[in-house]
Amino acid sequence: MPHTSASELPAPAFLIADDHPMFREALHWVVGEISSHYQVYEVPDFQQAMDVTIRQADVEMIFLDLNMPDMNGLEGLIALRNATPATPIIIVSATEDVETIREAMVCGASGYIPKSLSKSEMVAAVRSVLDGEVFVPVQAGSAPRQSSDGQLEDGISKLTNQQRVVLQLLVSGQSNKQIAYELGTVESTVKAHVSAILRKLKVHSRTQAVIKAAKILAVLGCD
């Protein structure tokens, strides 16, 4: 039987968006420690990061500098989150204050890596995010606390009618493609709704939203 070597398998792709060449090189090294078979897209500004995100469907993780050109801080993070709701985004930044870290997590980051961390610590952080966890540095304490019932109700109250419908279909297990067909719209519109829902409910992934299905359905009054 024909043998498929590791080099013939699809390589996981990472996007490194940072305006400092030395730090892009450091992140390239981190990625190499995670996987021996990979590809990397490197860009020095937000616009190019957005272009790669839209153009390259194979990107599995994004490293994003908060302070590079055109970013506008967290606005850039939110825009990328809207463009690719399912792709983990790790913020890499020299800014280490707790408020910025927590705001980034609320806006949809899957992790926050201060540039002061050692390479080995960065590798551990990336591995934890790839394993489905949320990484924040020690000084930020734990990740933002899970929403209480009151906070959940507040988040749901901010949803538009269309977003509520998408949420009900999401927690019933339907894919973006199925939801788009159900609503007679395109998949990119559904992705935008899902991203907005996650942000308003203050969760970081579709999985976390689904885990909250029982509470969400109860609040919405659904069976």
C-alpha positions as CSV (number, residue, x, y, z in Angstrom):
1,M,0.0,0.0,0.0
2,P,1.3,3.5,-0.7
3,H,2.8,5.2,2.3
4,T,2.0,8.8,3.1
5,S,4.9,10.6,4.9
6,A,4.4,13.4,7.4
7,S,5.7,15.9,4.9
8,E,2.9,14.9,2.5
9,L,0.2,15.6,5.1
10,P,-1.5,19.1,5.2
11,A,0.7,21.3,7.3
12,P,-1.0,23.3,10.1
13,A,-0.8,27.0,9.4
14,F,-0.1,29.8,11.8
15,L,-0.4,33.6,11.3
16,I,2.1,35.8,13.1
17,A,1.1,39.4,13.0
18,D,3.7,41.7,14.6
19,D,5.7,44.7,13.4
20,H,8.9,43.6,15.2
21,P,11.0,41.2,13.0
22,M,12.8,39.8,16.1
23,F,9.6,38.9,17.8
24,R,8.2,37.4,14.7
25,E,11.3,35.2,14.6
26,A,10.8,34.3,18.3
27,L,7.2,33.2,17.6
28,H,8.4,31.3,14.6
29,W,10.7,29.4,16.9
30,V,7.8,28.7,19.3
31,V,5.7,27.3,16.5
32,G,8.6,25.1,15.5
33,E,8.6,23.7,19.1
34,I,4.9,22.9,18.8
35,S,5.1,21.1,15.4
36,S,7.8,19.9,13.2
37,H,5.6,20.1,10.1
38,Y,3.9,23.5,9.7
39,Q,3.7,26.7,7.7
40,V,3.7,30.3,8.9
41,Y,2.3,33.5,7.4
42,E,4.2,36.6,8.8
43,V,2.8,40.1,8.5
44,P,3.9,43.4,10.0
45,D,0.5,45.2,10.3
46,F,-3.2,44.7,10.9
47,Q,-4.4,45.2,7.3
48,Q,-2.1,42.4,6.0
49,A,-3.3,40.2,8.9
50,M,-6.9,40.7,7.9
51,D,-6.0,40.0,4.3
52,V,-4.3,36.7,5.1
53,T,-7.2,35.7,7.5
54,I,-9.8,36.3,4.7
55,R,-7.7,34.7,1.9
56,Q,-6.1,31.7,3.7
57,A,-8.7,29.3,5.1
58,D,-6.0,27.0,6.5
59,V,-4.9,29.3,9.3
60,E,-5.4,27.4,12.6
61,M,-4.1,29.9,15.0
62,I,-3.3,33.7,15.0
63,F,-0.7,35.5,17.0
64,L,-1.7,39.2,17.2
65,D,0.3,42.2,18.5
66,L,-2.1,44.8,20.0
67,N,0.2,47.7,19.2
68,M,1.2,47.2,15.6
69,P,0.2,49.6,12.8
70,D,-3.5,49.9,11.9
71,M,-4.6,47.8,14.9
72,N,-6.5,50.5,16.8
73,G,-6.0,48.3,19.9
74,L,-8.9,46.0,20.7
75,E,-10.8,47.1,17.6
76,G,-8.5,45.1,15.5
77,L,-8.9,42.0,17.7
78,I,-12.7,42.3,17.4
79,A,-12.5,42.7,13.6
80,L,-10.4,39.6,13.3
81,R,-12.6,37.7,15.7
82,N,-15.6,38.6,13.5
83,A,-13.8,37.5,10.4
84,T,-12.8,34.1,11.8
85,P,-14.9,33.1,14.8
86,A,-13.6,29.6,15.1
87,T,-9.8,30.4,14.9
88,P,-8.0,30.8,18.2
89,I,-6.4,34.3,18.5
90,I,-3.5,34.7,21.0
91,I,-2.6,38.3,21.8
92,V,1.2,38.9,22.1
93,S,2.0,42.3,23.7
94,A,4.5,44.3,25.7
95,T,1.4,45.6,27.6
96,E,0.9,43.6,30.8
97,D,-1.7,45.5,32.8
98,V,-4.5,43.4,34.2
99,E,-7.3,45.5,32.7
100,T,-6.0,45.3,29.1
101,I,-5.5,41.5,29.5
102,R,-9.1,41.0,30.7
103,E,-10.5,43.3,28.1
104,A,-8.7,41.3,25.4
105,M,-10.2,38.1,26.8
106,V,-13.7,39.6,26.8
107,C,-13.2,40.7,23.2
108,G,-12.6,37.1,22.1
109,A,-8.9,36.3,22.6
110,S,-8.1,32.7,23.5
111,G,-4.9,33.6,25.2
112,Y,-2.7,36.6,26.2
113,I,1.1,36.2,26.0
114,P,3.3,39.0,27.5
115,K,6.4,39.5,25.5
116,S,8.4,39.3,28.7
117,L,7.7,35.5,29.0
118,S,10.5,33.1,28.2
119,K,10.3,31.0,25.0
120,S,9.5,27.9,27.0
121,E,6.7,29.7,28.8
122,M,5.3,30.8,25.4
123,V,5.4,27.2,24.1
124,A,3.5,26.0,27.2
125,A,0.9,28.8,26.7
126,V,0.4,28.0,23.0
127,R,0.0,24.3,23.8
128,S,-2.6,25.0,26.4
129,V,-4.6,27.1,23.9
130,L,-4.3,24.3,21.2
131,D,-5.7,21.9,23.8
132,G,-8.8,24.1,24.1
133,E,-7.9,26.0,27.2
134,V,-7.7,29.8,27.8
135,F,-4.3,31.2,28.8
136,V,-3.7,34.3,30.8
137,P,-0.5,35.3,32.6
138,V,-0.2,34.9,36.4
139,Q,-0.6,38.7,37.0
140,A,-4.1,38.6,35.5
141,G,-5.2,35.9,37.9
142,S,-7.7,33.4,36.4
143,A,-9.5,34.0,33.2
144,P,-12.6,36.2,33.4
145,R,-15.2,34.5,35.6
146,Q,-18.0,32.5,34.0
147,S,-21.1,34.6,33.7
148,S,-23.7,34.2,36.4
149,D,-27.3,33.7,35.5
150,G,-27.9,37.4,35.9
151,Q,-25.0,38.2,33.6
152,L,-26.2,35.6,31.1
153,E,-29.6,37.2,31.0
154,D,-28.0,40.6,30.5
155,G,-26.0,39.3,27.6
156,I,-29.0,37.7,26.0
157,S,-31.1,40.8,26.4
158,K,-28.5,42.6,24.2
159,L,-29.0,40.1,21.3
160,T,-31.0,41.1,18.3
161,N,-33.9,39.0,17.2
162,Q,-31.9,37.4,14.5
163,Q,-29.0,36.7,16.9
164,R,-31.5,34.9,19.2
165,V,-32.6,32.7,16.4
166,V,-29.0,31.9,15.5
167,L,-28.3,31.1,19.1
168,Q,-31.1,28.7,19.4
169,L,-30.0,26.9,16.2
170,L,-26.4,27.0,17.4
171,V,-27.1,25.3,20.7
172,S,-29.3,22.7,19.0
173,G,-26.1,21.5,17.3
174,Q,-26.4,23.0,13.8
175,S,-23.4,24.1,11.8
176,N,-23.0,27.5,10.3
177,K,-23.8,26.0,6.9
178,Q,-27.0,24.5,8.2
179,I,-28.0,27.7,10.0
180,A,-27.4,29.7,6.8
181,Y,-29.7,27.3,4.9
182,E,-32.4,27.5,7.6
183,L,-32.4,31.3,7.6
184,G,-32.0,31.7,3.8
185,T,-28.8,33.7,4.2
186,V,-25.0,33.2,3.5
187,E,-22.5,31.5,5.8
188,S,-20.4,34.7,6.3
189,T,-23.5,36.4,7.8
190,V,-24.0,33.5,10.2
191,K,-20.3,33.7,11.2
192,A,-20.7,37.4,12.0
193,H,-23.8,36.7,14.1
194,V,-22.0,33.9,16.0
195,S,-19.1,36.2,16.7
196,A,-21.4,38.9,18.0
197,I,-23.3,36.3,20.2
198,L,-20.0,35.1,21.8
199,R,-19.0,38.7,22.5
200,K,-22.3,39.6,24.1
201,L,-22.5,36.5,26.2
202,K,-18.8,37.0,27.2
203,V,-17.7,33.5,26.2
204,H,-14.6,32.7,24.1
205,S,-15.8,30.0,21.8
206,R,-18.8,28.2,20.3
207,T,-18.0,25.3,22.6
208,Q,-18.4,27.4,25.7
209,A,-21.7,28.7,24.3
210,V,-23.0,25.2,23.7
211,I,-21.9,24.1,27.2
212,K,-24.2,26.9,28.5
213,A,-27.1,25.5,26.4
214,A,-29.4,24.5,29.2
215,K,-29.2,27.9,30.9
216,I,-29.5,29.8,27.6
217,L,-32.5,27.8,26.5
218,A,-34.1,28.3,29.9
219,V,-33.6,32.1,29.7
220,L,-35.0,32.1,26.2
221,G,-38.0,30.1,27.4
222,C,-37.3,27.3,24.9
223,D,-37.9,23.6,25.4
